[in-house]
Amino acid sequence: MFEKKEYIYSETMGVCKVADIVKLSPNNRLGEPVWYYQLKSAFDKSKVAYIPVENHQVSLRPLVTKEEAEGISAEEAEKLDEKRKNEIRFVLEKAEDLKKK
């Protein structure tokens, strides 16, 4: 389980921050409320997604480490999609800030 204020990688949004973990009621009103991650894009503040904490279909994972990001060669980086490139840049630029939080 991810924590509030943690930066993670979402396959659909790229780098995002767990802004909150909220309990939402299901549409059918018969089921129990479900816990969701409220994710906000690190690059586009207008993008927000709600992903179930359990049984989600979207792949969520911790960001790569600074060491992993530094180990990616320029040739390898060129082959990555834009979301992954942004993740590498984010980690390298924010490594010191992330340690402080």
C-alpha positions in Angstrom: 0.0 0.0 0.0 1.2 3.5 -0.9 1.2 6.4 1.6 -0.2 9.9 1.2 2.3 12.4 -0.3 4.3 9.5 -1.8 5.3 9.8 -5.5 4.6 6.7 -7.5 4.5 5.6 -11.2 1.1 4.8 -12.8 1.1 3.2 -16.2 -1.7 5.6 -17.3 -0.5 8.9 -15.8 3.3 8.4 -15.3 4.7 10.1 -12.3 2.0 11.1 -9.8 1.6 11.9 -6.1 -0.8 10.1 -3.8 -2.7 13.2 -2.8 -5.1 11.3 -0.6 -6.6 7.9 0.2 -10.4 8.2 0.3 -13.4 6.0 0.9 -15.9 6.3 -1.9 -19.4 4.8 -2.1 -20.1 2.4 -5.0 -22.6 3.4 -7.7 -25.1 0.7 -6.9 -25.5 1.8 -3.2 -25.7 -1.9 -2.1 -22.0 -2.5 -1.8 -19.6 -1.4 0.8 -17.6 1.8 0.3 -14.2 1.2 -1.4 -10.8 2.8 -0.6 -9.2 4.7 -3.5 -5.9 6.4 -4.1 -6.4 10.0 -5.3 -3.5 10.5 -7.7 -2.4 13.8 -9.1 0.0 14.1 -12.0 3.4 15.5 -11.2 3.5 17.3 -14.5 -0.1 18.3 -15.2 -1.8 19.6 -12.1 -5.2 19.3 -13.8 -4.9 15.5 -14.1 -6.5 13.6 -11.2 -7.3 9.9 -11.1 -9.0 7.7 -8.5 -7.6 4.1 -8.5 -8.9 1.4 -6.1 -6.4 0.5 -3.4 -7.2 -3.1 -3.9 -7.9 -5.0 -7.1 -6.9 -2.2 -9.4 -6.5 -2.8 -13.1 -3.9 -0.1 -13.5 -0.2 -0.9 -12.8 1.1 1.1 -9.9 4.7 0.9 -8.6 7.3 2.9 -6.7 9.5 5.2 -8.7 12.8 3.9 -9.8 15.7 4.7 -7.5 18.2 7.4 -8.1 20.8 4.7 -8.7 18.6 2.9 -11.2 17.9 6.2 -13.0 21.6 7.1 -13.2 22.3 3.6 -14.6 20.2 4.1 -17.7 22.4 4.9 -20.6 21.5 7.6 -23.2 20.8 4.8 -25.8 18.5 3.0 -23.4 16.7 6.3 -22.5 16.0 7.0 -26.1 14.0 3.8 -26.4 11.7 4.6 -23.4 8.3 6.1 -23.8 7.7 9.7 -22.7 6.2 8.7 -19.4 9.3 6.7 -18.5 11.6 9.4 -19.7 9.8 11.9 -17.4 10.1 9.4 -14.5 13.9 9.3 -15.0 14.2 13.1 -15.2 11.9 13.5 -12.2 13.9 11.1 -10.0 17.2 12.7 -11.0 16.0 16.2 -10.4 14.0 15.5 -7.3 16.2 12.9 -5.6 17.4 15.3 -2.9 13.9 16.7 -2.3 12.4 13.2 -2.0 15.0 12.3 0.7 13.9 15.2 2.8 10.2 14.2 2.8 
